[in-house]
Amino acid sequence: MATASSIAASIASKTKTKKKHFVAQKVKLFRASDPLLSVLMWGVNHSINELSHIQIPIMLMPDDFKAYSKIKVDNHLFNKENMPSHFKFKEYCPLVFRNLRERFGIDDQEFSNSLTRSAPLNSEAQGRSGARFHTSYDKRYVIKTISSEDVAEMHNILKKYHQFIVECHGNTLLPQFLGMYRLTVDGDATYMIVTRNVFSHRLSVYKKYDLKGSTVAREASDKEKQPPQPEDVPPRAKSGNVQQRLQTLRIATRFYCAMKHAKELPTYKDNDFINDGQKIHIDGENKKMFLEKLRKDVEFLAQLKLMDYSLLVGIHDVERAEQEEVESEDNEPEEEGESDGGGIGTPPDSPSNTLDSTKPLSPGEFDPTIDVYAIKSHDGASRKEVYFMAIIDILQHYDAKKKAAHAAKTVKHGAGAEISTVNPEQYSKRFYDFITTILS
């Protein structure tokens, strides 16, 4: 069996590359409007290929949690519009993240296909400190830019996080961390982390909430809540000649498609959830399992002195989705030669993709091995819904900066105010107690 040092040597090499297979991939495989995403696609493909030649160790060693693989590419034959000719790609702890993917039931080749078969999709959502988000083209994974401090914090918790995932058999509400990378283009380093998408790749979310169990300044802004203006809404198809009605339907269809891909849903918060009278209607068995996972997760986060995390909640309305699908089909003009496939073209030399072979599902149904955070509403609920709920943003350590913020907010809002910046033990208890109140 390969030793830890030989594994590290094989995957942590710095190489200048002008190999033929790089040239073949330069345009056809890794085309993204953002060169950084092209580098990510190239790097993930390269990393998974390299890992496939490394024997899976019986157990991870301490050095695996400090290891990295790094490659420097200088290739003037790359088309600069799609792929920079000079870049560096670094993957942190490759054997650890491979092991985590396995424990989360994710096949490495399918993971690579999701991130490289077509360019990741841009999201308008922004996280803390201007973090940018993308989703894989099939919407199964989220790619988030993070800071070097986040990378350091991830290294600090990774060993205990991995142990926790092993002990709970991957059955958790915590983020599923699947890969962490540094991309250097034109001398600028960008750090990215890949997680499983909390929301479904096929069931649309109509409302989403970010819940912390705090009530101070915890509501969406008026601008976020603002719906499309009436003048932007296309006219309804009225009586008239066939050509006029078809033209109106085409405009309506274009408007519908644009709206679906326009501004992201606003992220509502704790006070919005309370004021909306919102509840999560799940049955007793699901409630028991959910709260047991939540309890273990927040206890673990408190032990690591982590706080300021949230429960991300997405709500899928089954009846609304069915109605919109019918309207969309009715409004869609038929065209000769229209494909009835997935709608995403595959270059002839792209990696094979097994993700499209899933069986068709009924409205409101989902595959629990893919939509791992999904729970159906109970049979007696007033609306048939599917809820997607998971803990996000766990890399905030309770340090001197947070202690100072706690002191300042206490002075401003009073000692009894439910501010978000409290110590990790208080935070976890208040968070858990609040989430218990929203389940019905």
Solvent accessible surface area in square Angstrom, and as a share of the most:
residue,aa,sasa,rsa
1,M,148,0.66
2,A,42,0.32
3,T,83,0.48
4,A,35,0.27
5,S,83,0.53
6,S,52,0.33
7,I,11,0.06
8,A,37,0.29
9,A,71,0.55
10,S,61,0.39
11,I,12,0.06
12,A,38,0.30
13,S,50,0.32
14,K,132,0.56
15,T,54,0.31
16,K,153,0.65
17,T,4,0.02
18,K,138,0.58
19,K,116,0.49
20,K,183,0.78
21,H,92,0.41
22,F,5,0.02
23,V,46,0.26
24,A,68,0.52
25,Q,28,0.12
26,K,52,0.22
27,V,46,0.26
28,K,108,0.46
29,L,18,0.09
30,F,0,0.00
31,R,119,0.43
32,A,9,0.07
33,S,120,0.78
34,D,43,0.22
35,P,53,0.33
36,L,23,0.11
37,L,7,0.03
38,S,0,0.00
39,V,0,0.00
40,L,0,0.00
41,M,1,0.00
42,W,2,0.01
43,G,0,0.00
44,V,1,0.01
45,N,15,0.08
46,H,38,0.17
47,S,8,0.05
48,I,9,0.05
49,N,67,0.34
50,E,71,0.32
51,L,4,0.02
52,S,82,0.53
53,H,158,0.71
54,I,22,0.11
55,Q,106,0.47
56,I,101,0.51
57,P,24,0.15
58,I,157,0.80
59,M,132,0.59
60,L,24,0.12
61,M,88,0.39
62,P,76,0.48
63,D,87,0.45
64,D,8,0.04
65,F,23,0.10
66,K,150,0.63
67,A,20,0.15
68,Y,85,0.32
69,S,22,0.14
70,K,37,0.15
71,I,11,0.06
72,K,68,0.29
73,V,0,0.00
74,D,31,0.16
75,N,0,0.00
76,H,123,0.55
77,L,87,0.43
78,F,6,0.02
79,N,54,0.28
80,K,141,0.60
81,E,147,0.66
82,N,27,0.14
83,M,0,0.00
84,P,17,0.11
85,S,5,0.04
86,H,109,0.49
87,F,6,0.03
88,K,71,0.30
89,F,4,0.02
90,K,26,0.11
91,E,2,0.01
92,Y,17,0.07
93,C,0,0.00
94,P,2,0.01
95,L,6,0.03
96,V,0,0.00
97,F,0,0.00
98,R,24,0.09
99,N,27,0.14
100,L,0,0.00
101,R,1,0.00
102,E,104,0.47
103,R,100,0.36
104,F,15,0.06
105,G,67,0.64
106,I,14,0.07
107,D,78,0.41
108,D,33,0.17
109,Q,85,0.38
110,E,58,0.26
111,F,0,0.00
112,S,2,0.01
113,N,2,0.01
114,S,0,0.00
115,L,0,0.00
116,T,0,0.00
117,R,29,0.11
118,S,32,0.21
119,A,25,0.19
120,P,8,0.05
121,L,75,0.37
122,N,115,0.59
123,S,21,0.14
124,E,105,0.47
125,A,33,0.26
126,Q,129,0.57
127,G,27,0.26
128,R,97,0.35
129,S,128,0.83
130,G,41,0.40
131,A,12,0.09
132,R,89,0.33
133,F,44,0.18
134,H,6,0.03
135,T,30,0.17
136,S,0,0.00
137,Y,16,0.06
138,D,23,0.12
139,K,92,0.39
140,R,28,0.10
141,Y,13,0.05
142,V,27,0.15
143,I,1,0.00
144,K,44,0.19
145,T,17,0.10
146,I,19,0.10
147,S,46,0.30
148,S,56,0.36
149,E,124,0.56
150,D,38,0.20
151,V,11,0.06
152,A,55,0.42
153,E,21,0.09
154,M,0,0.00
155,H,58,0.26
156,N,108,0.56
157,I,4,0.02
158,L,1,0.00
159,K,107,0.45
160,K,118,0.50
161,Y,0,0.00
162,H,19,0.08
163,Q,102,0.45
164,F,27,0.11
165,I,0,0.00
166,V,49,0.28
167,E,109,0.49
168,C,23,0.14
169,H,160,0.71
170,G,13,0.13
171,N,92,0.47
172,T,8,0.05
173,L,5,0.03
174,L,0,0.00
175,P,15,0.09
176,Q,6,0.02
177,F,9,0.04
178,L,0,0.00
179,G,0,0.00
180,M,0,0.00
181,Y,2,0.01
182,R,49,0.18
183,L,0,0.00
184,T,19,0.11
185,V,20,0.11
186,D,132,0.69
187,G,68,0.66
188,D,101,0.52
189,A,52,0.40
190,T,28,0.16
191,Y,45,0.17
192,M,2,0.01
193,I,6,0.03
194,V,0,0.00
195,T,23,0.13
196,R,17,0.06
197,N,23,0.12
198,V,17,0.10
199,F,41,0.17
200,S,10,0.06
201,H,45,0.20
202,R,94,0.34
203,L,12,0.06
204,S,51,0.33
205,V,21,0.12
206,Y,39,0.15
207,K,65,0.28
208,K,21,0.09
209,Y,0,0.00
210,D,19,0.10
211,L,0,0.00
212,K,21,0.09
213,G,3,0.03
214,S,0,0.00
215,T,53,0.31
216,V,34,0.20
217,A,83,0.65
218,R,20,0.07
219,E,82,0.37
220,A,4,0.03
221,S,59,0.38
222,D,122,0.63
223,K,163,0.69
224,E,60,0.27
225,K,80,0.34
226,Q,107,0.48
227,P,94,0.59
228,P,70,0.44
229,Q,68,0.30
230,P,107,0.68
231,E,141,0.63
232,D,78,0.41
233,V,86,0.50
234,P,27,0.17
235,P,85,0.53
236,R,207,0.76
237,A,51,0.40
238,K,157,0.67
239,S,113,0.73
240,G,44,0.42
241,N,87,0.45
242,V,104,0.60
243,Q,125,0.56
244,Q,108,0.48
245,R,121,0.44
246,L,64,0.32
247,Q,83,0.37
248,T,24,0.14
249,L,53,0.26
250,R,87,0.32
251,I,63,0.32
252,A,22,0.17
253,T,22,0.13
254,R,140,0.51
255,F,53,0.22
256,Y,59,0.22
257,C,62,0.37
258,A,58,0.45
259,M,79,0.35
260,K,121,0.51
261,H,150,0.67
262,A,47,0.37
263,K,130,0.55
264,E,63,0.28
265,L,70,0.35
266,P,26,0.17
267,T,37,0.22
268,Y,31,0.12
269,K,54,0.23
270,D,0,0.00
271,N,27,0.14
272,D,7,0.04
273,F,4,0.02
274,I,92,0.46
275,N,121,0.62
276,D,73,0.38
277,G,59,0.57
278,Q,39,0.17
279,K,83,0.35
280,I,0,0.00
281,H,50,0.22
282,I,3,0.02
283,D,60,0.31
284,G,57,0.55
285,E,111,0.50
286,N,39,0.20
287,K,65,0.28
288,K,144,0.61
289,M,100,0.45
290,F,3,0.01
291,L,28,0.14
292,E,71,0.32
293,K,45,0.19
294,L,0,0.00
295,R,87,0.32
296,K,95,0.40
297,D,2,0.01
298,V,6,0.03
299,E,79,0.35
300,F,16,0.07
301,L,0,0.00
302,A,10,0.08
303,Q,137,0.61
304,L,21,0.11
305,K,91,0.39
306,L,0,0.00
307,M,0,0.00
308,D,14,0.07
309,Y,0,0.00
310,S,1,0.01
311,L,0,0.00
312,L,26,0.13
313,V,0,0.00
314,G,0,0.00
315,I,9,0.05
316,H,3,0.01
317,D,15,0.08
318,V,2,0.01
319,E,100,0.45
320,R,118,0.43
321,A,23,0.18
322,E,72,0.32
323,Q,99,0.44
324,E,42,0.19
325,E,101,0.45
326,V,79,0.45
327,E,82,0.37
328,S,30,0.19
329,E,111,0.50
330,D,103,0.53
331,N,42,0.21
332,E,91,0.41
333,P,51,0.32
334,E,167,0.75
335,E,121,0.54
336,E,179,0.80
337,G,86,0.82
338,E,98,0.44
339,S,89,0.57
340,D,147,0.76
341,G,54,0.52
342,G,74,0.71
343,G,70,0.68
344,I,71,0.36
345,G,66,0.64
346,T,58,0.34
347,P,22,0.14
348,P,137,0.86
349,D,72,0.37
350,S,18,0.11
351,P,29,0.18
352,S,90,0.58
353,N,32,0.16
354,T,74,0.43
355,L,13,0.07
356,D,99,0.51
357,S,91,0.59
358,T,73,0.43
359,K,170,0.72
360,P,135,0.85
361,L,70,0.35
362,S,67,0.43
363,P,68,0.43
364,G,3,0.03
365,E,59,0.26
366,F,32,0.14
367,D,41,0.21
368,P,91,0.57
369,T,100,0.58
370,I,29,0.15
371,D,8,0.04
372,V,48,0.27
373,Y,8,0.03
374,A,14,0.11
375,I,25,0.13
376,K,80,0.34
377,S,15,0.09
378,H,55,0.24
379,D,153,0.79
380,G,68,0.65
381,A,20,0.16
382,S,112,0.72
383,R,115,0.42
384,K,110,0.46
385,E,19,0.08
386,V,2,0.01
387,Y,0,0.00
388,F,0,0.00
389,M,1,0.00
390,A,1,0.00
391,I,0,0.00
392,I,37,0.19
393,D,42,0.22
394,I,2,0.01
395,L,30,0.15
396,Q,44,0.20
397,H,66,0.29
398,Y,32,0.12
399,D,59,0.31
400,A,82,0.63
401,K,163,0.69
402,K,33,0.14
403,K,112,0.47
404,A,64,0.50
405,A,33,0.26
406,H,54,0.24
407,A,55,0.43
408,A,64,0.49
409,K,73,0.31
410,T,38,0.22
411,V,131,0.75
412,K,159,0.68
413,H,75,0.34
414,G,32,0.31
415,A,98,0.76
416,G,77,0.74
417,A,30,0.24
418,E,75,0.34
419,I,5,0.02
420,S,17,0.11
421,T,2,0.01
422,V,11,0.06
423,N,47,0.24
424,P,2,0.01
425,E,87,0.39
426,Q,93,0.42
427,Y,0,0.00
428,S,11,0.07
429,K,136,0.58
430,R,43,0.16
431,F,0,0.00
432,Y,52,0.20
433,D,59,0.31
434,F,30,0.13
435,I,0,0.00
436,T,41,0.24
437,T,81,0.47
438,I,6,0.03
439,L,10,0.05
440,S,58,0.37
